[in-house]
Amino acid sequence: MADIRQRVEEDMGLLKKIQSFVPGFRGYRKREDLRDADRMLRMQLVDRLGRQRKRLEDSRTLITKSFDSKPLDLLGGLISQFKKVEGEVLHAEMGYSGFVADLEVKENELNRLYEFDAGMFADVMSIAASIDALQPALSSQDDGKSIMTLNEMRTKIAEFEDFFNRRMLVITGSEV
């Protein structure tokens, strides 16, 4: 995966280039660019989560053919959980710290935040693999396998959400 931070720096417009040479403004400009890169990365993460949710929504038709409500209930709850996590990633903190902030977010921490968010793509791939396993189980109407896979996915998305929500604490070193 390409590093968006480099692309943001390469595509710097004239005003941003001028700002990067002004003493006292250089650091501000660099941190803003890092926040923008992280925001773009999170948008891609949200997009991938959305694609996996869509695959789950498409799987509902496999359940409705068997008229079995247990997997359908689990799947509905899982889709809702996906939507919640998508919103949390979409609207996550971007590492801002005001003039009188309790914790100042520095450039190296913003780079760590970007790396942290980039590492979460592996978790989305793991969730995608679970969806790959779910669809044949639903098609064959194997309730035991379907329910087990749905529960595994619920655990994976809950762990993803918990890990993502702790990101600023981990990055700033303020986690207890």
N, C-alpha and C positions, 0 to 999 in steps of 0.2 A: 504494500500500500504506500502510495506517495505521501511524503511529509508535507502537509499543507502549510506549515510554518515557513518553509522555504519558498513556496509559491507566493504567499502573501508578501514576503520580503522582495521577491523578484518583480512583482507587479505593482510596486510602490509608485504612486503618481507623483507629479511634480511637487504638490503641496506637502505630501508626506516626506519626500526627499529633503525639502527645505527644513521641515520640522526636525528631521533626524540630525541636522547639523547645528541646531540652536542649542547652546549649552543650557542644561536644566530641563529641556524639553525632550532631549534624545531618549532618556530612560522612559519617560511617559509614552512616547511614540512606540517604542519597542514593546512595552507591556500591553498597549492597546492592540498592536498587531498580533501578539501572542493570544490575547483574549479572542480576537476575531478568528484566528486559526482554530482555536479550541471550539468556538461556537460552530464553525463550519464542520469540524470533525463530529461534533455531537449531532448536527443535522443529518449527517450520513448514518450515524448510529441509530437515530430515530427512524430514518428511512428503512434501514435493515430490520429493525424491530417491527415496523409496520408491515413489511413484506411477510415476515413470519406470522404475524397476527392474521393477515389476509389468508395465508395458507391454512391456518386453523379454522377460520371462518368458512373456507371452502370445504373443509373436512366435515362440517355439520351435515352436508347432504349424504355422506356415507352412513351417518348414524340414523338419520330419519328414515332410511329405507328399512331398518330393522325394528323401528318403533321401540327402541330401548332407551329409557329416560336416564339411567344412571350415568353413562358416558356423556350424554347430551348435557346434563346438569353440570358435570365436571368441566366439560369443554366451554360452556357458557361462562362459568366462573373464571376460567383461565383466560378467555378472551378479554373479560373485564379487567383482569389483573394486567394483561399486556397493555391495554389502553392507559391504565393508570401509570405504569412504568414509562411508557412513551411520553406522557405529559411531564413526568418528573425529569426525564433526560432533556426534553425540549426546553424546559424552563429552569434548568439548573443554574446554580451560582457560577459566575464567570471569573471569580478571583479578584473582585474589586475590593479595594480598601480605601476608605475615606481619609481625610486629613487627621481625624482623631480616632482612627480605628483601633480596636483592642489588639488586633493582629495585622501587621502589614504583610501584604502578599507581594513578594519580590519576584524578579524576573526568573530566577532559578526555580522558584515554586510554581510559577506559571508554566514553565517547561515541564515540570514534573506532573502538573495537572493534565497537560496535553498528553503526555506519555501514559498516564493513568487511564484517561478516556480512550486512547488508542488501544490499550490492552483489553478493553471490554469487548472488542470485536470477536475475540476468541470465544467469549461466553455466548455471544449471539450465534456463532457457528455451532456450538454445542447444543443450543436450543433447536437450531435448524435440523441437526442430526436426529434429535428426538422426534421432531415432526415427521421426518423421513420414516422413522420406525412406526409412528402412530398410524399413518395412512393405510399400510397393508393390514394392520391389526383391525382397523375399523372396517376395511373392505371385506375381510374374512369373518366379520362379526365375532371376533374373539374378545369377549367382554373382559376376561381376566387380564389379557395382555394390554388391551386398550386402557383399562382403568389404571393399571400399573404405570404405563407410559404417561398418561395424563398427570398422575400424581408426581412422577419424576419431573415432568416439565414444570409443574406448579412449584416444586422445590427449587428448580434451576432459576426460574424467573424471580422467585422470592429472594434467593441468594444474590442474584444480579442486582435487584432493587436495593437490598441492604448494603451491598458493597458500594454501589454507586452513590447512595445517600451519605456514606461515610467519607466520600472522596475529599472534601475540603478539610475535614479533620485530619485525615491521613497526610495530606499535602502540607498543611501548615504545622504539623507536628503537635497539634493540640488534642489529639485523641487520648483519652484516659484509659 
